[in-house]
Amino acid sequence: MDPKLLPIRAMVDTGVFIRALGQRPDDPRSPDCRDFLDAMYSNQREVLLAAPSLAETIRGFDPPSVPSTAGIEVVAFDDEAAIALGLHFPNSTLKHLALANDVSLTKSAKKP
């Protein structure tokens, strides 16, 4: 990846992060996600990950653990948001809402 084309700072979403970590090895986008994060790290560029994206990444692990990924800074959100998400938006609730509204958990557009 050409370093001149890399941003100085990038915030990655959950989809990019999980693919870069190898959680979706059969997804054809996974190598690009890995390459992007590797290039950002190799070129000393800043990579940000929103704390809710980290929460999505570790959801379902027992016990939940934060993956050790050099070069990634988790961007915090306030304690009120964390409490609201923790109390009111477990994965089962999100799946129910998505099904009830005929949307994907990862996209707001209607399913085809």
ABEGO torsion letter per residue (X at the ends): XBAAABBABBBBBAAAAAAAAGABAABAAAAAAAAAAAAAAAAGBBBBBBAAAAAAAABGBOBBBBBBBBGBBBBBBBAAAAAAAAAABBAAAAAAAAAAAGBBAABABBBX
